[in-house]
């Protein structure tokens, strides 16, 4: 059963001739926005437009946001759920397990 949510109107913004708008100061303060805030514009399935504070992603974390990254995470979660995991309690156990995995891969 879906849960209905109610949106709250916090203000009305108007675009000028160049497509710009200004958030009133009280609204910026309430939302925690400042001059460095970047907003993503998202259109929901129901057609609603949302402004979501954007967060920069470190370059070494971009893989997570790709379809390949999502697929790899789903595969890992499926492996874990199916019991295909190894418990290591020490650094030496981790290294020994990784050495075993590498050796199996080299063998083919």
Secondary structure, DSSP 8 states (H G I E B T S, - for coil): ----------------TTS-----HHHHHHHT--TT--EEEEE-TTS-EEEEE-----GGGGGGGSHHHHHHHHHHHHHHHTT------SHHHHHHHHHHHHHHHHH-
